[in-house]
């Protein structure tokens, strides 16, 4: 059963709805669906909400440390509430998937994603769940930084938003740890987007 849902992104209005903030957009949608209000928690270096009580409590977190230091907030909350890596799901932008595609996986490498790299380092355990939100690739490695920090064009933005909405249909399965069922639903192929 998951106890912590994390959305990765960069704080500040200049990053609002950029490709790199797909994880923030996802967590905002989750909070809205659950009727939760994220509040700044300086000691946890993020915006935090709690849904439920006791063993059923689910924490929501948007690190406010900037992407490259996301692990500080994730590790601080996980350690304070004694949440193991296997009970954490991190939603993040994924260059290797087309806009609108979703993939769920547990463990593995960080594939060069600086937010995941820092979470690996701070948690000391790569065996957390990842919800990979496709943002597409610019086609050239040297264009990646500008690409992720830009807002996508309308068609891509809508595809990402539709993927986020689709993922919410599996939210109960994700929360309860029904990962096989959630994976089957999330991995359905979306329509191609230009």
PASEBA-1860 file (N, C-alpha, C; in nm, 3 decimals):
! residues 194
1> XXXXXXXX> 0.084/-0.119/0.000/0.000/0.000/0.000/0.088/0.125/0.000 ~ 0.056/0.220/-0.084/0.133/0.343/-0.091/0.097/0.436/0.025 ~ 0.200/0.503/0.077/0.178/0.597/0.187/0.224/0.739/0.153 ~ 0.298/0.753/0.042/0.349/0.885/0.003/0.345/0.898/-0.149 ~ 0.276/1.001/-0.197/0.273/1.035/-0.338/0.349/1.165/-0.357 ~ 0.444/1.166/-0.450/0.530/1.281/-0.473/0.516/1.324/-0.618 ~ 0.504/1.453/-0.641/0.509/1.509/-0.776/0.632/1.596/-0.789 ~ 0.712/1.573/-0.892/0.835/1.650/-0.909/0.815/1.771/-1.000
9> XXXXXXXX> 0.887/1.877/-0.970/0.882/1.998/-1.050/0.970/2.105/-0.987 ~ 0.961/2.225/-1.041/1.034/2.339/-0.989/0.935/2.441/-0.935 ~ 0.961/2.500/-0.817/0.871/2.602/-0.764/0.886/2.734/-0.839 ~ 0.781/2.813/-0.835/0.786/2.946/-0.895/0.699/2.956/-1.018 ~ 0.636/3.075/-1.037/0.542/3.092/-1.148/0.604/3.075/-1.286 ~ 0.734/3.101/-1.300/0.798/3.089/-1.431/0.805/2.944/-1.479 ~ 0.787/2.848/-1.388/0.791/2.706/-1.424/0.653/2.643/-1.433 ~ 0.551/2.721/-1.405/0.414/2.669/-1.403/0.379/2.607/-1.538
17> XXXXXXXX> 0.336/2.480/-1.537/0.293/2.406/-1.656/0.403/2.386/-1.760 ~ 0.531/2.397/-1.720/0.638/2.357/-1.812/0.643/2.204/-1.815 ~ 0.713/2.150/-1.915/0.722/2.004/-1.926/0.782/1.942/-1.800 ~ 0.883/2.007/-1.744/0.953/1.954/-1.626/0.861/1.949/-1.504 ~ 0.751/2.024/-1.507/0.659/2.029/-1.394/0.539/1.936/-1.410 ~ 0.549/1.839/-1.498/0.439/1.744/-1.516/0.405/1.673/-1.386 ~ 0.506/1.645/-1.304/0.482/1.580/-1.175/0.404/1.670/-1.080 ~ 0.435/1.800/-1.078/0.357/1.895/-0.998/0.212/1.897/-1.046
25> XXXXXXXX> 0.194/1.901/-1.179/0.059/1.905/-1.234/-0.019/1.780/-1.192 ~ 0.050/1.665/-1.193/-0.014/1.540/-1.152/-0.055/1.546/-1.005 ~ 0.036/1.593/-0.920/0.004/1.594/-0.776/-0.108/1.693/-0.745 ~ -0.111/1.806/-0.816/-0.222/1.900/-0.799/-0.355/1.833/-0.834 ~ -0.356/1.754/-0.941/-0.478/1.684/-0.982/-0.518/1.579/-0.879 ~ -0.420/1.510/-0.822/-0.447/1.410/-0.717/-0.505/1.479/-0.594 ~ -0.444/1.589/-0.552/-0.493/1.663/-0.435/-0.637/1.708/-0.458 ~ -0.665/1.758/-0.578/-0.800/1.802/-0.611/-0.899/1.684/-0.603
33> XXXXXXXX> -0.859/1.571/-0.659/-0.946/1.452/-0.658/-0.975/1.405/-0.515 ~ -0.874/1.415/-0.428/-0.888/1.367/-0.290/-0.941/1.475/-0.195 ~ -0.962/1.595/-0.246/-1.011/1.704/-0.160/-0.907/1.750/-0.060 ~ -0.780/1.739/-0.096/-0.670/1.776/-0.006/-0.615/1.913/-0.045 ~ -0.566/1.986/0.054/-0.505/2.117/0.030/-0.359/2.111/0.070 ~ -0.271/2.133/-0.026/-0.127/2.133/0.002/-0.089/2.260/0.075 ~ -0.011/2.245/0.181/0.034/2.357/0.263/0.186/2.355/0.274 ~ 0.251/2.472/0.271/0.396/2.475/0.288/0.437/2.422/0.425
41> XXXXXXXX> 0.538/2.337/0.427/0.596/2.284/0.551/0.748/2.305/0.542 ~ 0.797/2.409/0.604/0.940/2.441/0.593/1.029/2.327/0.640 ~ 0.990/2.261/0.748/1.075/2.154/0.802/1.085/2.036/0.706 ~ 0.986/2.021/0.618/0.987/1.912/0.521/1.025/1.960/0.381 ~ 1.055/2.090/0.368/1.102/2.148/0.243/1.007/2.124/0.126 ~ 0.877/2.132/0.153/0.782/2.110/0.046/0.642/2.153/0.083 ~ 0.552/2.141/-0.014/0.409/2.158/0.011/0.352/2.020/0.038 ~ 0.277/2.008/0.148/0.238/1.878/0.200/0.089/1.875/0.231
49> XXXXXXXX> 0.029/1.760/0.211/-0.109/1.735/0.256/-0.117/1.592/0.307 ~ -0.211/1.570/0.397/-0.234/1.437/0.453/-0.380/1.401/0.431 ~ -0.402/1.280/0.383/-0.537/1.229/0.361/-0.553/1.104/0.447 ~ -0.656/1.100/0.530/-0.679/0.982/0.613/-0.599/0.987/0.742 ~ -0.618/0.883/0.824/-0.556/0.878/0.955/-0.489/0.742/0.978 ~ -0.399/0.739/1.075/-0.338/0.614/1.118/-0.268/0.541/1.005 ~ -0.286/0.408/1.003/-0.222/0.325/0.901/-0.275/0.353/0.760 ~ -0.390/0.419/0.751/-0.450/0.451/0.621/-0.405/0.588/0.569
57> XXXXXXXX> -0.324/0.659/0.647/-0.284/0.795/0.607/-0.202/0.791/0.479 ~ -0.233/0.885/0.390/-0.161/0.902/0.265/-0.107/1.044/0.262 ~ 0.023/1.058/0.240/0.087/1.189/0.233/0.106/1.230/0.088 ~ 0.085/1.357/0.059/0.110/1.415/-0.072/0.221/1.518/-0.056 ~ 0.315/1.521/-0.152/0.431/1.609/-0.138/0.472/1.668/-0.273 ~ 0.489/1.800/-0.273/0.553/1.871/-0.385/0.680/1.935/-0.329 ~ 0.797/1.875/-0.354/0.921/1.935/-0.303/0.937/2.078/-0.355 ~ 0.983/2.167/-0.269/1.005/2.307/-0.306/1.154/2.339/-0.308
65> XXXXXXXX> 1.234/2.240/-0.336/1.380/2.250/-0.331/1.442/2.269/-0.469 ~ 1.361/2.280/-0.573/1.402/2.274/-0.713/1.436/2.128/-0.746 ~ 1.419/2.096/-0.873/1.425/1.957/-0.918/1.549/1.882/-0.872 ~ 1.666/1.944/-0.886/1.791/1.874/-0.860/1.810/1.835/-0.714 ~ 1.727/1.888/-0.625/1.738/1.856/-0.482/1.608/1.798/-0.427 ~ 1.530/1.737/-0.512/1.400/1.681/-0.472/1.412/1.579/-0.361 ~ 1.522/1.506/-0.359/1.540/1.401/-0.259/1.542/1.450/-0.116 ~ 1.583/1.575/-0.096/1.586/1.629/0.040/1.447/1.626/0.103
73> XXXXXXXX> 1.348/1.673/0.027/1.211/1.677/0.080/1.153/1.537/0.092 ~ 1.176/1.454/-0.009/1.122/1.316/-0.007/1.179/1.239/0.112 ~ 1.310/1.246/0.130/1.375/1.173/0.240/1.333/1.229/0.376 ~ 1.319/1.361/0.386/1.279/1.421/0.515/1.142/1.369/0.558 ~ 1.046/1.369/0.466/0.911/1.323/0.501/0.911/1.172/0.526 ~ 0.978/1.097/0.440/0.981/0.951/0.453/1.044/0.909/0.586 ~ 1.151/0.974/0.624/1.218/0.937/0.750/1.133/0.976/0.871 ~ 1.075/1.096/0.866/0.998/1.143/0.981/0.877/1.053/1.006
81> XXXXXXXX> 0.811/1.010/0.899/0.691/0.927/0.915/0.718/0.778/0.894 ~ 0.846/0.742/0.887/0.888/0.601/0.876/0.820/0.530/0.758 ~ 0.830/0.593/0.642/0.771/0.539/0.519/0.882/0.473/0.437 ~ 0.873/0.343/0.411/0.977/0.275/0.333/0.968/0.313/0.185 ~ 1.077/0.296/0.114/1.081/0.332/-0.028/0.971/0.263/-0.107 ~ 0.941/0.139/-0.076/0.842/0.061/-0.151/0.700/0.116/-0.136 ~ 0.680/0.207/-0.041/0.548/0.268/-0.019/0.541/0.410/-0.073 ~ 0.639/0.446/-0.158/0.647/0.580/-0.217/0.626/0.571/-0.368
89> XXXXXXXX> 0.546/0.663/-0.423/0.532/0.676/-0.567/0.572/0.818/-0.606 ~ 0.662/0.830/-0.702/0.711/0.958/-0.751/0.665/0.976/-0.895 ~ 0.589/1.082/-0.922/0.545/1.115/-1.058/0.642/1.218/-1.116 ~ 0.690/1.191/-1.238/0.788/1.280/-1.300/0.775/1.282/-1.451 ~ 0.830/1.386/-1.511/0.834/1.399/-1.656/0.930/1.296/-1.713 ~ 0.896/1.244/-1.833/0.977/1.140/-1.896/1.001/1.174/-2.042 ~ 1.127/1.204/-2.076/1.166/1.238/-2.212/1.146/1.122/-2.310 ~ 1.164/1.000/-2.263/1.162/0.883/-2.351/1.023/0.832/-2.383
97> XXXXXXXX> 0.920/0.903/-2.339/0.782/0.867/-2.372/0.717/0.985/-2.443 ~ 0.631/0.956/-2.539/0.563/1.062/-2.612/0.462/1.132/-2.521 ~ 0.429/1.258/-2.551/0.331/1.330/-2.468/0.200/1.251/-2.460 ~ 0.153/1.231/-2.337/0.029/1.157/-2.317/0.050/1.013/-2.277 ~ 0.171/0.960/-2.293/0.199/0.822/-2.254/0.229/0.817/-2.104 ~ 0.193/0.705/-2.042/0.217/0.682/-1.899/0.285/0.547/-1.881 ~ 0.375/0.537/-1.787/0.434/0.409/-1.751/0.455/0.406/-1.600 ~ 0.428/0.290/-1.543/0.446/0.269/-1.399/0.555/0.165/-1.381
105> XXXXXXXX> 0.649/0.191/-1.293/0.754/0.093/-1.265/0.803/0.109/-1.122 ~ 0.867/0.005/-1.075/0.928/0.010/-0.941/1.077/-0.017/-0.957 ~ 1.157/0.066/-0.892/1.301/0.046/-0.893/1.365/0.081/-1.025 ~ 1.493/0.048/-1.035/1.569/0.079/-1.156/1.654/0.202/-1.137 ~ 1.716/0.244/-1.248/1.804/0.360/-1.245/1.727/0.490/-1.257 ~ 1.802/0.600/-1.256/1.739/0.732/-1.266/1.736/0.782/-1.411 ~ 1.802/0.712/-1.503/1.802/0.745/-1.646/1.840/0.891/-1.672 ~ 1.927/0.947/-1.589/1.973/1.084/-1.609/1.879/1.191/-1.557
113> XXXXXXXX> 1.766/1.151/-1.498/1.672/1.250/-1.445/1.725/1.299/-1.310 ~ 1.755/1.430/-1.302/1.821/1.483/-1.183/1.736/1.474/-1.057 ~ 1.605/1.485/-1.070/1.519/1.470/-0.954/1.527/1.329/-0.897 ~ 1.518/1.229/-0.986/1.529/1.090/-0.942/1.669/1.060/-0.888 ~ 1.770/1.116/-0.952/1.908/1.095/-0.907/1.922/1.137/-0.760 ~ 1.866/1.254/-0.725/1.877/1.303/-0.588/1.792/1.221/-0.492 ~ 1.675/1.175/-0.537/1.593/1.089/-0.452/1.668/0.958/-0.423 ~ 1.730/0.900/-0.526/1.813/0.780/-0.505/1.917/0.806/-0.396
121> XXXXXXXX> 1.989/0.917/-0.410/2.098/0.948/-0.317/2.047/0.972/-0.175 ~ 1.938/1.047/-0.163/1.888/1.084/-0.030/1.816/0.969/0.040 ~ 1.740/0.890/-0.036/1.671/0.775/0.026/1.767/0.660/0.051 ~ 1.867/0.648/-0.035/1.958/0.535/-0.024/1.894/0.405/-0.069 ~ 1.783/0.414/-0.144/1.710/0.295/-0.188/1.636/0.331/-0.317 ~ 1.668/0.264/-0.430/1.601/0.296/-0.556/1.467/0.226/-0.574 ~ 1.425/0.148/-0.477/1.306/0.063/-0.494/1.176/0.132/-0.456 ~ 1.157/0.252/-0.510/1.030/0.322/-0.496/0.960/0.317/-0.631
129> XXXXXXXX> 0.831/0.344/-0.630/0.752/0.342/-0.753/0.767/0.474/-0.827 ~ 0.762/0.467/-0.961/0.768/0.588/-1.044/0.652/0.585/-1.142 ~ 0.585/0.697/-1.152/0.484/0.717/-1.256/0.547/0.811/-1.356 ~ 0.582/0.757/-1.473/0.653/0.831/-1.577/0.551/0.896/-1.670 ~ 0.552/1.028/-1.674/0.459/1.106/-1.754/0.530/1.155/-1.880 ~ 0.490/1.101/-1.995/0.558/1.133/-2.119/0.549/1.279/-2.157 ~ 0.664/1.338/-2.195/0.668/1.476/-2.243/0.733/1.484/-2.381 ~ 0.781/1.372/-2.433/0.848/1.372/-2.562/0.992/1.421/-2.552
137> XXXXXXXX> 1.066/1.405/-2.661/1.208/1.441/-2.667/1.227/1.540/-2.781 ~ 1.312/1.641/-2.763/1.333/1.739/-2.870/1.410/1.684/-2.990 ~ 1.471/1.567/-2.974/1.544/1.506/-3.085/1.694/1.525/-3.079 ~ 1.739/1.624/-3.004/1.882/1.650/-2.989/1.914/1.666/-2.841 ~ 2.018/1.598/-2.799/2.055/1.598/-2.657/2.080/1.740/-2.603 ~ 2.145/1.822/-2.684/2.180/1.958/-2.638/2.058/2.049/-2.625 ~ 1.944/2.005/-2.678/1.821/2.085/-2.668/1.734/2.047/-2.549 ~ 1.775/1.945/-2.473/1.689/1.890/-2.367/1.658/1.993/-2.257
145> XXXXXXXX> 1.759/2.066/-2.210/1.736/2.158/-2.098/1.632/2.264/-2.135 ~ 1.647/2.325/-2.250/1.548/2.425/-2.293/1.411/2.360/-2.312 ~ 1.408/2.239/-2.366/1.283/2.166/-2.392/1.204/2.145/-2.264 ~ 1.269/2.092/-2.161/1.194/2.058/-2.039/1.148/2.182/-1.964 ~ 1.218/2.294/-1.982/1.182/2.416/-1.911/1.082/2.504/-1.988 ~ 1.038/2.456/-2.104/0.938/2.528/-2.183/0.799/2.469/-2.160 ~ 0.699/2.553/-2.184/0.561/2.504/-2.185/0.537/2.437/-2.320 ~ 0.475/2.320/-2.320/0.451/2.252/-2.447/0.342/2.322/-2.527
153> XXXXXXXX> 0.341/2.301/-2.661/0.232/2.356/-2.742/0.099/2.292/-2.702 ~ -0.008/2.353/-2.745/-0.143/2.315/-2.699/-0.172/2.167/-2.713 ~ -0.143/2.107/-2.828/-0.176/1.966/-2.849/-0.102/1.876/-2.751 ~ 0.026/1.905/-2.727/0.104/1.825/-2.632/0.055/1.849/-2.490 ~ 0.026/1.973/-2.458/-0.025/2.006/-2.323/-0.154/1.931/-2.295 ~ -0.244/1.929/-2.393/-0.370/1.857/-2.375/-0.348/1.708/-2.360 ~ -0.252/1.653/-2.435/-0.221/1.510/-2.424/-0.169/1.476/-2.284 ~ -0.083/1.562/-2.231/-0.030/1.541/-2.095/-0.142/1.551/-1.993
161> XXXXXXXX> -0.229/1.651/-2.008/-0.342/1.666/-1.916/-0.437/1.546/-1.924 ~ -0.459/1.494/-2.044/-0.546/1.376/-2.058/-0.483/1.254/-1.992 ~ -0.350/1.242/-2.002/-0.280/1.131/-1.936/-0.295/1.143/-1.784 ~ -0.281/1.264/-1.733/-0.298/1.285/-1.589/-0.440/1.247/-1.547 ~ -0.538/1.291/-1.624/-0.678/1.256/-1.594/-0.698/1.104/-1.598 ~ -0.637/1.037/-1.697/-0.647/0.891/-1.708/-0.586/0.822/-1.586 ~ -0.474/0.877/-1.540/-0.406/0.815/-1.426/-0.492/0.821/-1.299 ~ -0.575/0.925/-1.288/-0.659/0.938/-1.169/-0.762/0.826/-1.160
169> XXXXXXXX> -0.796/0.766/-1.273/-0.889/0.653/-1.272/-0.828/0.532/-1.201 ~ -0.695/0.528/-1.193/-0.626/0.418/-1.125/-0.578/0.456/-0.986 ~ -0.621/0.573/-0.938/-0.570/0.622/-0.810/-0.602/0.527/-0.694 ~ -0.723/0.474/-0.689/-0.758/0.381/-0.581/-0.671/0.256/-0.586 ~ -0.650/0.201/-0.707/-0.563/0.084/-0.720/-0.422/0.115/-0.675 ~ -0.371/0.232/-0.713/-0.236/0.272/-0.671/-0.228/0.283/-0.519 ~ -0.324/0.349/-0.459/-0.323/0.368/-0.313/-0.326/0.235/-0.239 ~ -0.405/0.140/-0.290/-0.423/0.013/-0.221/-0.315/-0.090/-0.257
177> XXXXXXXX> -0.226/-0.053/-0.349/-0.117/-0.145/-0.383/-0.153/-0.248/-0.488 ~ -0.261/-0.226/-0.562/-0.299/-0.317/-0.671/-0.223/-0.275/-0.797 ~ -0.090/-0.295/-0.795/-0.004/-0.239/-0.898/-0.018/-0.309/-1.034 ~ -0.047/-0.437/-1.034/-0.065/-0.506/-1.163/-0.185/-0.450/-1.237 ~ -0.295/-0.433/-1.166/-0.416/-0.378/-1.226/-0.393/-0.233/-1.271 ~ -0.325/-0.154/-1.186/-0.296/-0.016/-1.222/-0.206/-0.009/-1.345 ~ -0.105/-0.095/-1.350/-0.012/-0.097/-1.463/-0.085/-0.126/-1.593 ~ -0.173/-0.226/-1.590/-0.249/-0.261/-1.711/-0.330/-0.142/-1.760
185> XXXXXXXX> -0.395/-0.072/-1.670/-0.477/0.043/-1.708/-0.391/0.160/-1.757 ~ -0.281/0.186/-1.688/-0.199/0.303/-1.720/-0.120/0.287/-1.849 ~ -0.087/0.164/-1.885/-0.002/0.141/-2.001/-0.079/0.134/-2.133 ~ -0.208/0.163/-2.131/-0.282/0.168/-2.258/-0.224/0.281/-2.342 ~ -0.214/0.259/-2.471/-0.151/0.355/-2.561/-0.245/0.469/-2.595 ~ -0.202/0.594/-2.572/-0.286/0.709/-2.608/-0.275/0.737/-2.757 ~ -0.364/0.818/-2.811/-0.352/0.860/-2.951/-0.221/0.938/-2.972 ~ -0.165/0.927/-3.092/-0.041/0.999/-3.123/-0.065/1.150/-3.126
193> XX> 0.035/1.226/-3.077/0.026/1.371/-3.074/0.146/1.428/-3.147 ~ 0.124/1.529/-3.228/0.234/1.591/-3.302/0.313/1.687/-3.219
END
